[in-house]
């Protein structure tokens, strides 16, 4: 067989040339001088990651509140021994010396606290998913504007090193116009077995988890209007927890696609791969999980390079989310992860949930709420 026939159907062979790493800023932002006193409302499991990040950055957490005071005291003792602990969030909101509050409870419990925090004139970092109804989200955005305070959403994945690199590189036109974004995750979430709080969330994968990925899609495809979403969520017979463990979604844009595939029941061989293909290059990151994305592969017309990444999601992500809010307050601008911006991500997510429930594609923006 001739060489030409042997190569039939294969991409032409190209010389691999190594190039220098392009300048891409991806590390979490820090305020230059602004050091406000911070109050944390809600001391559930996720609060440990918040407090670890804030302590590492030297942020001044002076009060913690939980419905169970002992939980607030335990978190205080572990991270900020000099802080006050309360069983009533209003004790934090009534304090004139606290400018910023981090509100972490689940959406239904969080909503009245968000309203109260804004009415008290506090800058607010809200846990994700921000709201279950876009009307509530828009009302909170208006209230923040009326009170002259900043309202941001803790979409900490934006500052996970690999996602932060991707969105910064795309925003700088490093790879031209994006044509496809593929997010493929195989991870083990069987630890939720028997956890009533998580097992009662039917769309645990597409909503509570994948809201990060809809948010990253919205960031990478910024400035382009999504058209429709088609999503699927399903069980398999031997899975160990109640919510569907398998899910996928396709988001249509004019001349582009975002494609997501999730398996939350991968007990062996976990892997997380993200690929962005543009008209002038490709970016790819691959690791064994969310917190293990050691490098970015960059493919450009001049050659390719593997860029080592510093940090990890559960460190950089939480540092970046609070850091960007503080920078926005210091610079008197809207934070990159503002609530208004995050509503666009929720439009994608809500459309996907409706599609998974109906089995039909759903136009983005037509679904205003989600009830689990």
Protein Blocks (a to p, Z undefined) as FASTA:
>chain_A
ZZklmmgoiacdddddddddddddfbdcddfklccddddehjafklmmmmmmmmmnopac
fbdcdfblklmmmmmmmmmmmbccdfbfklmmmpmkbmbdcdfbdfklmmmmmmmmmmno
pacdddddfbfcfklmmmmmmmmmmnopacddfdfklmgmklmmmmmmmmnomnopafbd
cddddddfklmgopaklmmmmklmlmmmmmmmmmmmmmmmgoiacfbdcddddddfkbcb
fbdfbdcdddddehiacdddddfkbfghpacddddddfkbccddddfbfklcfbccdddf
kbccddddedjfklmmmmmmmmmmmmmmmnopadfkbfklmmmmmmmmmmmmmmmmnopa
cdehjacbdcZZ
